[in-house]
Amino acid sequence: MNLISELSFVKRAKNRSKVLKAVDGAMMPSELVLKLYSKSSNTYFNIVSRALGELVQQKLVRVVNPKSKTGRLYTLTDKGKRVVNLLGK
């Protein structure tokens, strides 16, 4: 996919856009939930986890420690950083 297609993919879902913009360094899903929603709940965790999975598939975010079942860390890829810049934090 080209950068415009990636941007379109992210913009089609509000949660993907919010999660992509919120990733700052290496972060766990629980940290993203607190950063985005200021409280923790299973509903928010599921929303963030699903968005992260979709962003990983598009290679906008990568898992830093893929062998870990819990405490996975996610970070932006170079392509993800370019898309965030186009979104305009």
Buried (B, 14 or more C-beta within 10 A) or exposed (E): EEEEEBBEBBEEBEBBBBBBBBBEEBBBBBBBBBBBBEEEEEEBBEBBBBBBEBBBEBEBBBBEEEEEEEEBBBBBBEBBBBBBEEEEE
